[in-house]
Amino acid sequence: MSLKRLTFFLTTLLILSACSSGTYTVRSGDSLSQIASNHKMSVSDLQRLNNISNPNHIRVGQVLKVSGKAGSAVRSNNTTSNRNIAATNTTPQKIATRDNTVVTPKPATPKDQVSTGISGWVKPTEGTVVKSYNPNIPGQKGIQIAGTVNQPIKAAHDGEVVFAGAGNSGYGQLIIVRHNANTYTAYGYLSSINVREGAKVKKGQTIAGMGNSFDGRTVLYFEIRTKGQTVNPMNYI
């Protein structure tokens, strides 16, 4: 699949919105100078790290290498200072601001009332949930389930594969399945992919094997998105 088509899926469907460790995915309205400032780099260092000759030529969806602590994402806006997100698996992540004030984000409100129009979901793989859903924290718009390399990954419900392959999502090899007009699932950090785009899949069908995340853990990233928003998969599977 072309990068243009992949970007279309990831942007239009809003399936994934996280950066992998040490990378940043260019968004609409970004400039190289802004990205460099947000990651405490000079523009020249950012250009050199990514072999960019013209700082005005970056595109939406382009993945840039950035410096900084692995697993952190730095963002800024007009009203808040930059935040460094420290990753944890089982407890709410703490955010340290520039003045060293530490704030623990509130856990996400369960979205049990969001109907997917689908019943009878199945868990996509066996194992313990090692990172829970919290859309207030980058990289936690889904859950992570631990297991072993090549462990079978199954479709959580009947649907059609709309993307299968490696892309710039930050989750390595990835499968996206459309279950109805409003509801999609995403399966990331895959070691292998057993289905093609356009294939019809059945609930419980093996579609992939479990692989490793960018920090070396053997996990599945699993996300459910319906009506344009992520929901807590644990309320459905």
Long-range contacts (C-beta under 8 A, 24 or more apart in sequence): 1-163, 1-165, 1-167, 1-197, 3-61, 3-167, 3-168, 6-61, 6-163, 6-165, 6-167, 6-168, 6-169, 7-60, 7-61, 7-168, 9-162, 9-163, 9-176, 10-61, 10-167, 10-168, 10-169, 11-60, 11-61, 13-162, 13-176, 13-184, 13-225, 14-225, 14-228, 15-169, 15-176, 15-184, 15-186, 15-223, 15-225, 16-141, 16-169, 16-170, 16-171, 16-174, 16-186, 16-188, 16-223, 17-141, 18-73, 18-138, 18-139, 18-141, 18-169, 18-170, 18-171, 19-73, 19-138, 19-139, 19-170, 20-63, 20-170, 20-171, 20-214, 21-70, 21-71, 21-72, 21-214, 21-215, 22-65, 22-66, 22-67, 22-68, 22-70, 22-214, 23-63, 23-64, 23-65, 23-66, 23-170, 24-63, 24-64, 24-66, 24-73, 25-61, 25-62, 25-63, 25-64, 25-168, 25-169, 25-170, 26-58, 26-59, 26-60, 26-61, 26-62, 26-63, 26-64, 27-60, 28-60, 30-58, 30-60, 31-58, 32-56, 32-58, 35-64, 35-66, 37-76, 38-74, 38-75, 38-76, 38-82, 39-66, 39-67, 39-68, 39-74, 40-67, 40-68, 40-74, 41-66, 41-67, 61-168, 62-168, 63-168, 63-170, 70-215, 71-215, 73-138, 73-139, 75-138, 85-137, 85-138, 87-139, 89-130, 89-131, 89-144, 90-130, 90-131, 90-132, 92-134, 92-137, 93-134, 93-137, 105-134, 105-136, 105-137, 106-136, 107-134, 108-133, 108-134, 108-135, 108-136, 108-232, 110-232, 110-235, 111-229, 111-231, 111-232, 111-235, 112-232, 112-235, 114-226, 114-227, 114-229, 114-231, 115-226, 116-179, 116-180, 116-182, 116-183, 116-224, 116-226, 116-231, 116-236, 117-180, 117-182, 117-183, 117-226, 118-157, 118-179, 118-180, 118-183, 120-157, 120-203, 121-156, 121-157, 121-203, 121-236, 121-237, 122-154, 122-156, 122-157, 122-203, 122-204, 122-237, 123-156, 123-237, 124-153, 124-154, 124-155, 124-156, 124-185, 124-187, 124-220, 124-222, 124-237, 125-151, 125-152, 125-153, 125-154, 125-210, 125-220, 125-222, 126-151, 127-151, 127-220, 129-234, 130-217, 130-219, 131-219, 132-234, 133-230, 133-232, 133-233, 133-234, 135-230, 139-170, 141-223, 141-230, 142-186, 142-188, 142-221, 142-222, 142-223, 142-224, 142-230, 142-233, 143-221, 143-222, 143-223, 143-232, 143-233, 143-234, 144-213, 144-217, 144-219, 144-220, 144-221, 144-222, 145-219, 145-220, 145-222, 146-217, 146-218, 146-219, 147-210, 147-218, 147-219, 147-220, 148-210, 148-218, 149-191, 149-209, 149-210, 149-211, 149-212, 149-218, 150-191, 150-192, 150-209, 150-210, 150-211, 151-209, 151-210, 151-218, 152-206, 152-208, 152-209, 152-210, 153-187, 153-190, 153-206, 153-207, 153-208, 153-209, 153-210, 153-220, 154-203, 154-204, 154-205, 154-206, 154-207, 155-185, 155-201, 155-202, 155-203, 155-204, 155-205, 155-207, 156-185, 156-203, 156-222, 156-224, 156-237, 157-185, 157-203, 158-200, 158-201, 158-202, 158-203, 159-185, 159-200, 159-201, 160-198, 160-199, 160-200, 160-201, 161-195, 161-196, 161-197, 161-198, 161-199, 161-200, 161-201, 161-207, 162-197, 163-197, 164-193, 164-195, 164-196, 164-197, 165-193, 165-197, 170-214, 171-221, 172-211, 172-213, 172-214, 173-208, 173-211, 175-207, 175-208, 177-201, 177-207, 182-226, 182-227, 182-228, 183-224, 183-225, 183-226, 183-227, 184-224, 184-225, 184-226, 185-222, 185-223, 185-224, 185-225, 186-221, 186-222, 186-223, 186-225, 187-220, 187-221, 187-222, 188-220, 188-221, 188-222, 188-223, 189-213, 189-219, 189-220, 189-221, 190-220
